[in-house]
Amino acid sequence: MPWGALTGALAVLIGLQLATPNLIGNDSYFHVKYAEVMRHAGVRGFPPDFPWLPLTILAPDRYADHHLLYHVLLTPFTVGDLRIGGKIAAVAGAFAMVVAFAWVLRGGGARGLGLAVLALGASSADLLFRLSMTRVQALSLVCLFLGFHWATTHRHAALAALACVYAWLYDGFPLLLIPVGAVVVAEFATARSVRPGVVGAAALGFAVGLVVNPYFPEYLTFMWHHMGDKLVAKEALRVGKEWAPYDPAGLFANAGAAIAFTAFGAATLGEGRWRRDARAVAAGIVAVTFFVLTMRSQRFVEYFAPTATFFAALAGGRLVASWTPRRRRALAALLAAVLIANVAGIGSMLVRRARKTPYDRFAAAAEQVARAAAPGAMLCTTDWDDFPWLYFYNVESTYLIGLDPTYLHGRFRDAYWAWVDASLGRVARPSEVFADQLPCAYVMSDREHGAFLELAATDPRLEEVLADGAMVLYRVRRDAPAPVYPTTPH
């Protein structure tokens, strides 16, 4: 193994975490806090209830944890300061991915593993950013690399076990069919051999993982709702920008190196060599598939960049190893320069974000509501992605919307659009929505919703109780006490 390169990768991952006091990424705050809830619930309380988003498809009577195993794996990191634990967990997950990347390359006979690890860091700045989040994606990549290895070696039992674990880890587990299917296609293309056993093994593992699951069958229903509005969009929702495609400049800046790696790998398979290397052909199919997905959605760059690097290393490693030492040093210097630029860019962005949005920016509002409102009363926000920052400090309240806007839209479409109109300042008296149509006890708005804030200031049924440079918190004046959940909108 390239221990020097792996040590350098670990240093980069730690350095990015040290660049900011924040957890990296909004959802990181939710995942680490929920893992703490799970730890406190203990074995007897597993899996814990989820009462916090009662008007969404994550309501208690239909909740399915689509990151169940990930949250279990996070629990040891929740002893002590959650931010520090979340950062350590993020580094551990990302480093596990780098180790799996190098280990599978070595198992495939690739040469120049140190250069491959260096190229991985140079492949995409967005990859470094997304790997630094306390999210499941790094471990998802571990599953994909191991799945590729066990599919190419036809280790059916290991592949089935992996598929079962993957189904518990993350609802993106069908991604495993990409490397497994690529192996079947590549073996047919190179040797006219059809060996579908790997597909059957993966399917069996998926089936076991889904059925032997505390959330079966709600898990399947959730997957359908979770992905439906994104893959087959019927209405324009304010989902995260990660689901939008890159513009041409953004694609070049964040995936240009990965595209170059894919082209290099394809070029090395020319002149008929592809007929003799099914493994490299399969890796190429995987990389191209994730490139197509990246063209549709930015979030897939976290899969495209590492699989493109993997393909280039597997297909072209021996060619690079045959170069003169001077030429290899030049390549290493180029990759190092790109990596340094990526790290510098992400690091400076993290510093700016921490100044603009410190981790405790909504702590005062969350703690005020936890003290003043009855447990289970609803804290509403004007932005769907404020939920993790509030939840991190307040698990006593319930929330109107969070994690994904489609979760509310998928259950109460009219309530969702009423909330959008009020949040954007399209309703003269916002309380007509937040009090009359939605059962909100408190409403918090960040300072970016200027139109709402102007209207709320003149709304007699919204009483300002707290304000600072980040937010304004209002108590909703009602004739009767605010509803305590579970309940439904009027």
C-alpha positions in Angstrom: 0.0 0.0 0.0 1.2 3.6 -0.7 1.5 4.5 3.0 3.2 7.9 2.3 0.3 8.9 0.0 -2.3 7.7 2.4 -0.7 9.7 5.2 -0.7 12.7 3.0 -4.4 12.1 2.2 -5.2 11.9 5.9 -3.3 15.2 6.5 -5.4 16.9 3.8 -8.7 15.6 5.3 -7.7 16.7 8.8 -6.5 20.1 7.5 -9.9 20.8 5.8 -11.7 20.1 9.1 -9.3 22.4 11.0 -10.0 25.3 8.5 -13.4 25.9 10.1 -15.0 25.5 13.6 -18.2 24.5 11.8 -19.3 21.1 10.8 -19.1 21.0 7.0 -22.4 20.9 5.3 -25.9 21.6 6.7 -27.1 18.1 7.1 -24.0 17.2 9.1 -25.6 18.9 12.2 -28.7 16.7 11.8 -26.8 13.4 11.4 -24.5 13.8 14.4 -27.3 15.0 16.6 -29.6 12.2 15.6 -26.8 9.7 16.3 -26.6 11.1 19.8 -30.4 10.6 20.2 -29.9 7.0 19.0 -27.1 6.5 21.5 -29.2 7.8 24.4 -32.1 5.5 23.3 -29.8 2.5 23.7 -30.3 -1.0 22.5 -33.8 -1.3 24.1 -35.0 1.9 22.4 -33.6 0.9 19.0 -34.6 2.3 16.6 -35.7 5.5 18.3 -38.9 7.3 17.5 -38.7 10.3 15.1 -41.3 12.9 16.1 -39.7 16.0 14.7 -41.2 16.4 11.2 -44.8 15.3 11.8 -46.3 16.9 8.7 -43.8 15.3 6.2 -43.2 11.8 4.8 -41.0 11.4 7.9 -43.9 11.5 10.2 -43.8 9.1 13.2 -46.3 6.7 11.6 -44.4 6.4 8.4 -40.8 7.2 9.3 -38.0 5.2 7.8 -34.4 6.0 8.5 -32.7 5.8 5.2 -29.3 6.2 6.8 -29.9 3.7 9.6 -26.5 1.9 9.7 -24.7 5.2 9.1 -26.3 6.7 12.2 -25.4 3.5 14.2 -21.8 3.9 13.0 -21.9 7.6 14.1 -22.9 6.9 17.7 -19.4 6.3 19.1 -18.5 9.8 17.8 -21.2 11.5 19.8 -19.5 11.1 23.2 -18.3 14.6 24.2 -18.4 17.6 21.9 -20.7 16.8 19.0 -18.8 19.1 16.6 -15.5 17.5 17.3 -17.0 14.1 17.1 -18.7 14.9 13.8 -15.4 16.2 12.4 -13.6 13.0 13.4 -16.3 10.9 11.9 -16.1 12.8 8.6 -12.3 12.3 8.5 -12.7 8.6 9.3 -15.3 8.0 6.6 -13.3 9.9 3.9 -10.1 8.1 4.8 -11.8 4.7 4.7 -12.8 5.6 1.1 -9.3 6.5 0.2 -8.0 3.2 1.7 -10.7 1.2 -0.2 -9.8 3.0 -3.4 -6.1 2.1 -3.1 -6.7 -1.4 -1.8 -9.0 -2.3 -4.7 -6.6 -0.8 -7.2 -3.8 -3.0 -5.8 -6.1 -6.0 -5.9 -6.6 -5.3 -9.6 -2.9 -5.2 -10.3 -2.7 -1.4 -10.9 0.7 0.3 -10.7 1.6 3.7 -9.3 -0.8 3.7 -6.4 0.8 6.7 -4.8 0.2 8.8 -8.0 -3.4 7.4 -8.0 -4.1 8.7 -4.5 -2.6 12.0 -5.5 -4.7 12.1 -8.6 -7.8 11.4 -6.4 -7.3 14.6 -4.5 -6.7 16.5 -7.7 -9.8 15.1 -9.4 -12.3 17.6 -8.1 -12.5 20.4 -5.5 -16.2 19.5 -4.9 -15.2 15.9 -4.1 -12.9 17.2 -1.3 -15.7 19.4 0.0 -18.3 16.7 -0.1 -16.0 14.1 1.5 -15.5 16.5 4.4 -19.2 16.5 5.3 -20.5 14.2 8.1 -22.5 12.3 5.6 -22.8 8.8 4.3 -21.4 9.4 0.8 -17.8 8.4 1.7 -19.0 5.0 3.0 -21.2 4.6 0.0 -18.1 4.9 -2.2 -16.4 2.2 0.0 -19.3 -0.1 -0.9 -19.0 0.7 -4.6 -15.3 0.0 -4.7 -15.6 -3.2 -2.7 -18.6 -4.2 -4.8 -16.6 -3.7 -8.0 -13.8 -5.8 -6.6 -16.0 -8.7 -5.5 -17.9 -8.6 -8.7 -14.8 -8.8 -10.9 -13.5 -11.7 -8.7 -17.0 -13.3 -8.6 -17.1 -13.6 -4.9 -20.8 -14.0 -4.7 -21.2 -14.5 -1.0 -19.1 -11.4 -0.2 -21.0 -9.4 -2.7 -24.4 -10.5 -1.3 -23.3 -9.6 2.2 -22.1 -6.2 1.0 -25.4 -5.5 -0.7 -27.2 -6.4 2.5 -25.1 -4.0 4.5 -25.4 -1.3 1.9 -29.2 -1.5 2.0 -29.0 -0.7 5.7 -26.4 2.0 5.2 -28.1 4.3 2.7 -31.1 4.3 0.4 -28.8 5.0 -2.5 -27.8 1.3 -2.4 -29.2 0.6 -5.9 -26.0 2.4 -7.1 -24.2 -0.9 -6.5 -25.9 -2.2 -9.6 -23.7 0.2 -11.7 -20.4 -1.5 -11.0 -22.0 -4.9 -10.9 -23.8 -4.4 -14.2 -20.6 -2.9 -15.7 -18.7 -6.1 -14.8 -21.3 -8.2 -16.6 -21.3 -6.0 -19.7 -17.5 -5.8 -19.8 -17.1 -9.6 -19.5 -19.6 -10.1 -22.4 -17.9 -7.4 -24.5 -14.4 -8.8 -24.0 -14.8 -12.5 -23.7 -18.4 -13.1 -24.9 -19.0 -14.6 -21.4 -22.3 -14.1 -19.6 -22.0 -14.5 -15.9 -25.1 -12.9 -14.3 -24.4 -14.5 -10.9 -23.0 -11.3 -9.5 -26.3 -9.5 -10.3 -28.2 -12.3 -8.5 -25.9 -12.1 -5.5 -26.4 -8.3 -5.2 -30.2 -8.6 -5.7 -30.3 -11.3 -3.0 -28.3 -9.1 -0.6 -30.6 -6.1 -1.3 -33.7 -8.3 -0.6 -32.4 -9.5 2.7 -31.3 -6.0 3.7 -34.7 -4.6 2.9 -36.8 -7.3 4.5 -34.7 -7.8 7.6 -35.0 -4.2 8.5 -36.9 -2.5 11.3 -38.5 -0.1 8.8 -39.8 -2.6 6.3 -42.0 -1.9 4.3 -42.0 1.9 5.0 -38.4 2.0 3.7 -39.5 1.1 0.2 -42.3 3.7 0.3 -39.9 6.3 1.5 -37.5 5.6 -1.3 -40.2 6.1 -3.8 -41.3 9.4 -2.4 -37.7 10.6 -1.7 -36.5 10.1 -5.3 -39.7 10.7 -7.2 -39.8 14.5 -7.2 -36.2 14.6 -8.2 -36.0 12.1 -10.9 -39.5 12.9 -12.4 -40.0 16.5 -11.4 -43.6 17.6 -11.7 -43.3 21.0 -10.0 -40.3 23.3 -9.5 -39.4 23.0 -5.9 -36.7 24.8 -3.9 -34.5 21.7 -3.5 -30.8 22.1 -2.8 -28.6 23.3 -5.7 -26.7 20.0 -5.6 -29.6 18.5 -7.5 -29.2 21.0 -10.4 -26.7 20.4 -13.2 -23.4 22.3 -13.4 -23.2 25.2 -15.8 -20.3 24.7 -18.3 -17.9 26.8 -16.2 -18.8 25.0 -13.1 -18.4 21.6 -14.7 -14.9 22.4 -16.0 -13.8 23.9 -12.6 -15.1 21.0 -10.6 -14.9 18.0 -12.9 -12.4 19.0 -15.5 -9.6 16.8 -14.1 -12.0 13.9 -13.7 -13.0 14.3 -17.4 -9.4 14.3 -18.4 -8.7 11.2 -16.4 -11.6 9.4 -18.1 -10.3 10.4 -21.5 -6.8 9.2 -20.6 -8.1 5.9 -19.4 -10.1 5.5 -22.6 -7.1 6.3 -24.8 -4.9 3.7 -23.1 -7.5 1.0 -24.0 -7.1 1.8 -27.7 -5.7 -0.5 -30.4 -7.7 -3.5 -29.2 -6.3 -3.5 -25.7 -9.8 -3.2 -24.3 -10.5 -6.8 -25.5 -7.9 -8.1 -23.1 -8.8 -6.1 -20.0 -12.4 -6.6 -18.8 -11.7 -5.0 -15.4 -10.6 -1.7 -17.0 -13.5 -1.8 -19.4 -15.9 -2.2 -16.5 -14.2 0.6 -14.6 -14.7 2.8 -17.7 -18.3 2.0 -17.9 -18.8 3.0 -14.3 -17.0 6.3 -14.8 -18.9 7.2 -17.9 -22.2 6.3 -16.2 -21.5 8.6 -13.2 -20.4 11.3 -15.7 -23.8 11.1 -17.3 -25.4 11.4 -13.9 -23.2 14.3 -13.0 -24.4 16.1 -16.1 -27.9 15.8 -14.6 -27.0 16.6 -11.0 -24.0 18.2 -9.3 -24.2 15.8 -6.4 -23.0 12.9 -8.5 -19.5 14.5 -8.9 -18.7 12.8 -5.6 -19.1 9.5 -7.4 -17.8 10.5 -10.8 -14.5 12.0 -9.7 -13.2 9.0 -7.7 -14.5 6.4 -10.3 -12.9 8.4 -13.1 -9.6 8.4 -11.2 -10.0 4.7 -10.5 -10.5 4.0 -14.2 -7.5 6.0 -15.2 -5.3 4.3 -12.7 -6.5 0.8 -13.6 -6.3 1.3 -17.3 -3.2 3.5 -17.5 -1.2 2.7 -14.4 1.2 0.4 -16.2 1.7 2.9 -19.0 2.6 5.6 -16.5 4.9 3.2 -14.7 6.8 2.7 -17.9 7.6 6.5 -18.3 10.9 7.9 -17.4 11.4 9.0 -13.8 11.6 12.6 -14.9 8.2 12.4 -16.7 6.6 10.7 -13.7 7.9 13.5 -11.4 6.5 16.1 -13.8 3.1 14.4 -13.6 3.3 14.2 -9.8 4.2 17.9 -9.6 1.2 18.8 -11.9 -1.2 16.7 -9.8 0.2 18.1 -6.6 -0.3 21.6 -7.9 -3.9 20.9 -8.7 -4.5 19.3 -5.4 -3.0 22.3 -3.6 -5.2 24.6 -5.6 -8.3 22.5 -4.7 -7.4 22.4 -1.0 -6.7 26.2 -0.9 -10.0 26.9 -2.7 -12.1 24.7 -0.4 -10.3 25.9 2.7 -10.8 29.6 1.9 -14.5 28.9 1.1 -14.9 27.1 4.5 -13.3 30.1 6.3 -15.7 32.5 4.6 -18.7 30.4 5.3 -17.8 30.1 9.0 -17.6 33.9 9.2 -21.0 34.3 7.5 -22.8 31.4 9.1 -21.2 30.3 12.4 -22.3 27.0 13.8 -24.3 28.6 16.6 -26.1 31.2 14.5 -29.5 29.9 15.4 -28.6 28.5 18.8 -30.3 31.4 20.7 -33.6 30.9 18.8 -33.6 27.1 19.2 -32.9 27.3 22.9 -35.5 30.1 23.5 -38.2 28.0 21.9 -37.1 24.9 23.8 -37.5 26.9 27.1 -40.7 28.8 26.3 -42.8 26.4 24.2 -44.5 23.2 25.2 -42.6 20.0 24.1 -43.9 19.1 20.7 -45.0 22.6 19.7 -43.9 23.5 16.2 -41.1 25.9 15.3 -41.5 27.0 11.7 -38.9 28.5 9.5 -38.9 30.5 6.3 -36.1 28.3 4.8 -36.3 24.5 4.6 -32.5 24.0 5.2 -32.5 25.9 8.5 -33.8 22.7 10.2 -30.4 21.0 11.0 -29.0 24.1 12.6 -32.0 24.3 14.9 -32.4 20.6 15.6 -28.7 20.5 16.7 -29.8 22.7 19.7 -33.4 21.8 20.2 -34.9 18.3 20.0 -37.8 19.3 22.2 -39.8 21.1 19.5 -41.2 19.8 16.2 -40.6 21.4 12.9 -42.7 22.2 9.8 -40.1 21.4 7.1 -36.5 20.2 7.0 -33.9 18.0 5.4 -35.6 18.1 2.0 -38.5 20.3 0.8 -40.1 17.4 -1.0 -40.8 15.7 2.3 -43.5 18.3 3.1 -44.6 18.7 -0.5 -44.9 14.9 -0.9 -47.5 14.7 1.9 -49.3 18.1 2.0 -48.8 19.8 -1.3 -51.1 22.8 -0.6 -49.5 23.4 2.8 -46.1 23.4 1.1 -47.1 26.1 -1.4 -48.8 28.2 1.2 -45.6 28.1 3.2 -43.6 29.1 0.1 -45.8 32.1 -0.6 -45.7 33.3 3.0 -41.9 32.8 3.3 -41.2 34.7 0.2 -43.3 37.7 1.3 -46.2 37.0 -1.1 -48.9 37.1 1.7 -49.7 40.5 3.2 -50.2 39.0 6.7 -47.9 36.0 7.0 -49.8 34.8 10.1 -52.7 33.9 7.9 -50.5 31.0 6.8 -48.3 30.3 9.8 -51.3 30.5 12.3 -54.4 29.8 10.3 -53.2 27.2 7.8 -50.2 25.9 9.6 -50.0 25.1 13.4 -46.9 27.0 14.2 -46.1 28.1 17.7 -43.0 30.1 16.7 -41.6 31.3 13.3 -38.0 32.0 12.8 -36.6 33.7 9.7 -33.0 34.2 8.7 -32.1 37.8 7.6 -32.1 36.8 3.9 -35.9 36.8 3.7 -36.3 40.5 3.6 -39.7 40.6 2.1 -41.1 38.3 4.8 -39.4 40.3 7.5 -41.0 43.6 6.3 -44.5 42.1 6.3 -44.0 40.3 9.6 -43.0 43.5 11.3 -46.5 44.9 10.7 -48.4 41.6 11.4 -50.1 42.0 14.8 -50.2 38.2 15.2 -46.5 37.8 14.9 -44.8 39.0 18.1 -41.0 39.5 17.8 -39.3 37.9 20.8 -35.7 37.6 19.8 -33.5 39.1 17.1 -29.9 39.3 16.2 -27.7 39.6 13.1 -28.6 36.1 11.9 -32.3 35.8 12.5 -35.6 37.1 13.9 -37.8 34.9 16.1 -41.6 35.5 16.4 -44.2 34.0 18.7 -47.4 33.3 16.9 -50.3 34.8 18.7 -53.3 32.5 18.9 -56.7 32.4 20.7 -55.9 28.9 21.9 -52.6 27.2 22.7 -50.6 26.1 19.7 -51.1 22.4 18.8 -48.7 19.8 20.1 -47.9 17.0 17.8 -48.8 14.6 16.3 -51.5 16.4 14.4 -52.2 17.5 10.8 -52.6 20.9 9.1 -56.0 22.5 8.9 
